[in-house]
Amino acid sequence: MKKIFLSLAMWVVCLGSFAQTDTETLVQPEVLFETSMGNIRVVLYNETPQHRDNFLKLVDEGFYDGNLWHRVIFNFMIQTGDSTTRHAEPGQTVGLHSPDYTIPAEIVYPKYFHKRGALAAAREGDKENPERASSASQFYIVYGTTYSSLTLDKFQQRIDEATNGTIKMTEEIRDHYRKYGGTPHLDGQYTVFGEVVEGMDVVRQIQMVRTDDYARPIDDVRILKATRVK
């Protein structure tokens, strides 16, 4: 399977179809990741049911137990979900594996965007994957950085070019990126299906570790256990 990755220079924004359902009364499930650097607790959105249910299935099966955070980029994100990394040797190329199926995009924008702490599905690139379907197992947690209004204007110009002006960052989203940070250039292109509710300090520590030329941490950072907690 082709390596699943996020492009730092990707600007094309996609429109995800979303069928309205009554999700307000549903309890949002939560998952606890015990990692070698501390615990991260995430909540999953009911508005992205296919991603939610698939993620919980993998957690219940123990799929993520022992996985490495195999791709880590400072001020950007941390990525995991390649189950073969449990046994990866030092220096080995990682991030090539995901189960042999994909999940249709469930992009709920602008309600859910790439703010700091967002949990989102990785995927293959647009050329191989024009529908922007998600990897069955690989996901990332956003760390990102803050942006000035001028930089956000430049982002919006690129988005306008890619979408004929149909996708606009709201003033609330722009304000969030200015104050708290994130990765706005990924908005509308990847499915955001949850967020961190505890452990952003751990995410911060992980995204700061030393990495090799392929963004794999020099010293392994591992998910010890993933558990459904709510």
N, C-alpha and C positions, 0 to 999 in steps of 0.2 A: 504493500500500500504506500502511496506517495506520502512524504512527510507532511504532517498537518502543522500549519504554522499561521502566525499572525504577521502580516506585513506592516512595518512601521510607516511605510509610505503609501498605503492603500487608502484611497479616498472615495471610492465609489459607494454610494449609499443605496441600499435596496429597500423596496417597500414590502413589508411582510403582511400577508393577509391574516386577519384575526377575527374569528367568529366570537361575537359577544356571548358570554355566559354569565350566570349569576355566581360569581366567585367571592362576593363580599362576606358571605356567611361561613365560608369554608375555613377551617383552621389551616394555616400555612405550616407545612411540615418543616422540620429542622434536622440538620445533620451535623454531627460533631466529628471533626478531623483531629485526631491526636497525632501530632507530628513530632519529629526529633528536635524541633525548636520550640514547641509549645502547642497549645490547642487553638483551633479555629472553628468557630460555630457559624453555620450559614442557615438562612431561611430560603425556602424555595417558593416561587410565585405560582399561584394556582392559575393565573392567566396564561401560563405556558405549560399546559397539562402533559403534552407528550414528552417534553424534556424533563419535567418533574417526575413523572412515573418511571421513565427509563433510568433516571439518576437514582431514584430510591431502589429500584430493582437491583442495580449494580451494587449499591451500598449494602443491601441485605444479603447479597451473594458473597460479599467479602472481596469484590473485584478490586477495590482501591487499596486494600490492606497491603502494605509493603511497597507501594509504588513510590518512585522518586518524583520530586518536583524537578522534572528533567529540563525545563527551559525557563530561565530566570533572567529578566532584563531590568536593570536598575531604572527606577522612575517610570516603569511601564507596567509589567505584570509578572505573575508566576504561573506556570503551566504544569499540569500533570495529567495522568489518565492512560499512560502506556503501561499495561500490566506486565510487559516483558522486562521492564526496568527493575523489577524485584531482584533479578539476578544479573544485572548489568555489571560488567567489569569496569574498573577505572579507565576513563578515556574512550570507552566504547560509544559509538554513535547511537543515540536514543531518540525516541519520539516518532518512530516509524510505524507503530502498531496501534490499531484500534479494531474492535469487532467489525465484522464484515456486513455492516448495515449503517444507514444514516437516519437522521431524524429531520423531518421537514422543518424549515425555518419557522419560528414563532416570534417574530420581531414585534414587540409591543412598544412602539416609539410614538410619541415622546414620553410616555409614562415611565418606561424603564430605559435608562441610558447608561453610558459607561462612566458613571461616577466612581470615585475611589471606593473600593470594596465590592463592586459589582462582580457577580459570578456569571460567567458566560461560556458558551460552547465554542470550542475551536472547530476549524473546518479546513477542507482543502480550498485552494484558490479559485477565483472566479472562472478562469479558463477551463479548468477541469470540472468545475462545480457551479455552473451558471445559476442554479436555483438556490445556491448558498445554503444547502442542507448541512446540518451539523454532524460532527463526529459522534459516533455512538458513545464514546467514553471520555475523550479528551476535553478538558475545560481549563479555564484560566480565571484568576482573580486579579482584578485591576488594582494597581497602586497609582501609577500616573504621577502627574504634577499639576500645578496651577498654571493658568494661562492668562495673559493680558487680553484686553478687549481687542487690540489690534491683531493679535494672533488668532483669536476666535473669528474675527472678520475674514482673515485669510482662509481659515478652515471652511467657513460658510461659502466663500467664493468657489472653492474647489468642489464642495458639495453641490452648489448650484450648477456648475458645469457638468457634473456627472448625472444630475437628476432633472435637468431642465427647470431648476428652481422650485421643485415640488416639495423638497424637504428643508425645513427651517428649524434651527435651534430656537427654542422659545427663550424669552428673557430670563425666565426662572432657571433654565438649564445653563445658559451662559453665566448667570450669576453664581451658580453652583461650581462651575468649572473655574471661575475666577477666585472663589473663596476657598474651595475644598479640594479641587483637583480631580483628575481622571484622565481618560483617553478619548477625547471627543471625536477624533478621526475614525474611530471604529463604529460610531453610532449608525444604526440602520443597516449594518453589514453582517453582524453576528447576533445571535439570539442571547439576550441577557435574561437569565431565568432564575436569578436569586441574588442574594447579597450577604455579606458578612455582618453578623450582629454582635459577635464577640471575637476578639483576637486580631484586630487590625495591627496591633503592635507586633504580633508574630509575622504577619504578612510583610510588614515593614522590614523586619530583621531578615527574612528570607530574601527579599528583593535586593538586599544590600550585600549578599555573599559574593565572594570571588567566583568567577565563571571562566570556562575555557572559550575558545574561538567560536564554539557552537552554542554558547549560552547555557551549557550544562555546568552546574556548580562543581567546583574543584573538589570540595568535600560534600559528599552526598547529604541531601536533605530529604527525608523520607516521611511518607504517611505511615504511621505505625498501625493505625486502625481508624476506620470510618464507621460510624454508628448512627442509626436513626434514633433521635432523642425526643421527637415530638410528632 
